[in-house]
Amino acid sequence: MEPHAITSMCTVFAESEVISLRSAGVAPEAILAGVINAMARRSANFIGRLSAQGPLLFTGGVSHCAAFARMLESHVGMAVTTHPDAQFAGAIGAALIGQRQRRRG
């Protein structure tokens, strides 16, 4: 499915754009692919500012979205990997920080 371009940067305007696209008869699949592609493109812009070198480790709940990972990989031009438990990375990090702070007193 070819993603339909979503050009709005603001979530509120993007929502209006999606509603307009549906009213114009654009397939929901194309709109969803466009939303995912827009998110991947914006993420790639942030990653580009970091001068990151691949491969990238993709964590969080969205890391289970294969389409997002594929599109992100395309935008950053490097391998994007994930882990089956990637959605727990933030919680594990928070627990480790809490444990360190507790040990310090």
N, C-alpha and C positions, 0 to 999 in steps of 0.2 A: 504494500500500500504506500503510495507516494504521500508524504506529509504535506498538508496544506499549510502555507506560511501563516504564522501567528506573529503579528508585528508589534503588538502592544507590549510595553515593558511593565506597565502597572497591572496588577491582578484584576482590579475592577474593570479597567478598559479591556483587558483580555477576555474577561467574562462576557462583556458586551459584544466583543468581536466574535466570540464563539456562538452566541445567540444569533447574531446577524448571519453568520455562515450557515447555521442550521436552517434559518428562515429562507436562505438562498438555495437550499437543497444540497449543500455539500454533505457528503457521507460522514457519519459520526466517526468512522474509523480514520478517515483522512484528517479530521479535526483533532482527534486524540493523538495521532502520530505527529501532527503539527505542534501541539502543546508539548509533547515529550521532546521533540526536536528543539523547540525554543528553550526549554529548561536545560537541555544538554549544551546548547550553544552558549547560554549565559554562564553555565558552570565552567565551560571551556575557557571563556574570557577571564574568569577569576583565576583559573589554574594557570593560564598564560602569564598572568602578572607575577606568579610565584617562580617563574623560570624552572618549573618542575621537569624532571627527567624520568622517563618511564622505566619499568611499568608502574602504573598508578594502582593503588589499592583502594577500591571503592567500598565504603562502609555505609551503614544506615539501612533503613527499610527499603528505600528506593533502589538499593543495590540488587534487589531481587527482580527488578524490571529489566529483562534482557534487552528490550528495545532501547531503553535509556542508555545502558552500558554500551551497546553497539553504536548509537549516535554520538555519545560522548567520545568514544574511541575514534570515531571518524573526525570529530571536530578538533581533538587535541593531537591527532596524528601519532599516537603511541598506544601501547597495549594497556588495557584496563582490566584488572583482575578483581575478583571478589572471593568471599568465603561463605560457606553455607550459613554460618552464624553471624554474618556481618551486621545484622540489625542490632546485635547486642554490644557492639564496640563502644558506644557512648556510655552505656550502663557499666560495662566492665571498667572503663577508664575512670568513671566517677567513683566506683567502689574502691579502686586502687588508691585514688587520691584520698578518699575518706579513711582508708586503712592507715595510710602514711600519717595523716593528721592526728589520728587517734593515738598512734604510737608515740608521737612527739609530745603528747599530753595536752 
